[in-house]
Amino acid sequence: MDVGNISITGLIARDFDIQQVITQLGLIRSKPITLLQNTQTEHSQRLTAYQQLIASTLSLSTAASALTDGTAFSQVTASSANSSAVLASASAGAPVGSYEIAVGQLAQSHKIGSAPIASSSEALGYEGEFLLNGHAVSIAAGDSLTDIRDAINTAGAGVTASILTVSSSDHRLTIVGLTSGSDGAIELVDANTSGMLEALGLQDAGASVKNAISDGAAGDALGDTLSPVGDVLGLSAAPSGTVQINGTNVAIDLATDSLEDVAAAIAAIEGVSATVESVTVDGETAWRLEIVGDAGQPAFSDDNNVLVTLGVLQKGLANEIDAAQDAQFSIDGVEMTRSTNAVDDAIENVQLQLLQETGEDDVRVSIGASTSATVADVESFVTAYNRVVGFINSNQSFDADAEQGGLFFGSPAIMNFESSLRDQVSGLVASLGGDLQLASQIGLSFDSSDQLSLDSSKLLASLATDPEGVKRLFGVRTDAGGSAVEVMGYTSATADSGADGWEVQITQEATRATATSASLASGITADETLTVNGKSVGLTAGMTLEAAAERLNALFTAQHMDIEATVETDRLVVKHDLYGNARSISIVSSLDDGTGGTDLGGATAGEAEVSAGFDVAGTIGGHAATGSGRLLTGNSGTGVAGLQLVVSAEAPGSAGVVRVSKGISARMTDLIEVVTDENGSLTRAAAGVTTDIEAIDEQIAKIDADVDRYIAQLQIDFAVMEVKMSQSLAMLDWMQNQIETLSGSGN
């Protein structure tokens, strides 16, 4: 409280402290603030309690989640009878049992070496480029062996190069693949006229056919048929020369010739055909040169490594230190290969590390269930549950002597929450049947204080006799009757269906966007350009329907369009891979309908014809649902909210009955999600306390302002009284002087 700067001298009463009086009056006026502050302190304690309760509740949700998703019941241990040969580890869900493993061969990385080089630092005089695993490595005449090593290491070719110094006059380049297995084999192509790889002693002089095909040979796959081959390979100075095929000279310049140009030049040779054919490499469309002789595989003679660069011929490795090889092993007599010695996909959720070859001897790897870990997870759930209930009870009691209730005393939100907690544990889990339907059957029970306890011997017995029943008692299980419907997912808003389940009624089946051509009994009879979803492809007269479909599919694959062309009787059918209205096909043709084309586009050339599929539509248990493609999702505000079904029904009608069972921990996590979200009862209760605290802050500020104004006015009032009193005393003194003057004059 600010008493202001007004000075009161105390003329009203010399022995009376006016300033002290004003201060005391201000304190009396501000007394409600103390009461409000006391109330605010109590609210702050209550808010802290709500925050602590929410934190403990979220911890309970975490403990329950381990039981809901089933990992707590799928924990395992792994052991190997010979850990020096095979190491084993396992993660949750690994199948319990034993496996006999024999290791015939370990995987290893490819390693090659050069011939001895006198110096590692002197210029070698080699100039040009070579391809290392498809990456161009450029070498200058002034480069030394060290420079070549550095150029290889910076090429990003999936290898590492080093120099082995045998003696002061014997230095050898070593190249090791970074990826083990046969797929990690190092590929070298001497894409230059000097034959530097041969000179370095990395490759042999002789060349042989690299990719043999029926009656011929094929080149390496390239991503472009129209650009110069050197550009496609990333070469700055591609080789050129005159090669011989069946004794006939063919001049090829890879710096300017495309794959189509090379094929055209070779095709001019009598008795030899050369074409560019599409192939699929790692899911991508590529093209390669194919050379076929009328009388069998042609004879090839290279010049300046032109055919080697194209991949028609290859040179052998001169010094292979370690071959690129896969691991070879067997599990229970079944032979397998992998590119690495770390095998994690042979036995589900089991990780094997192959360390040494075992010959004909088997190594037994055993996977056992870890029931002790399961019991520990259930105990963690019990502890987290009791922490929440204990905290509620300690703050909900009433002290009769002090006539004071706890911080949660009388709170409807807390009482409802505590009651719901117990219901989630004690409720029946019977929607999918089974012998285990109550928590008490596996050793969970309550005491008089609503604290939960676990009889671990009962739980262990249940795990031994009915492990799936225990999982079902805690987690979520679904059942879809009929082959036309599959449960894709659910949320905390999805209710337990009960034993009767929910019937799925379909009013519209999901369909795919489809475009069908006119009858094309004679195949493609006119040149036509089709533009499908903005991507163009040309069909030429004389094509069969199968060839036309193949060309369309090459476009669709290259552009990742999720569309497929097929031939049905005498028609081309273009169909989207995905279902629903959001997946459409727009086709524009260069020809009018009825003019000899496919009639796949609009009626007029350049006009688009768009087709789209239908989303599935229907209800789940009589409740509204929303379709997207084949996915049918229950609408919010219903018992099936968030339930996602994949419906493959091909006609309207019943698609089957779906049942959803939610067990103890699943119901617990659902409850906690509801009460702790932004509109949940606990969140709203805490927010209400915060609002009360803020309201008291406003009241205190208002009273403070009122007291300040009251004191200021008192200061003014007393000051005015002081002035008036001073004036009155002055007048009294004057009158007294006048009287004394008159008395002294005798008049």
Summary of the structure (lengths in Angstrom):
residues: 747
radius of gyration: 44.2
end to end distance: 59.3
largest distance: 169.5
contacts: 2375
relative contact order: 0.13
helix: 32%
strand: 32%
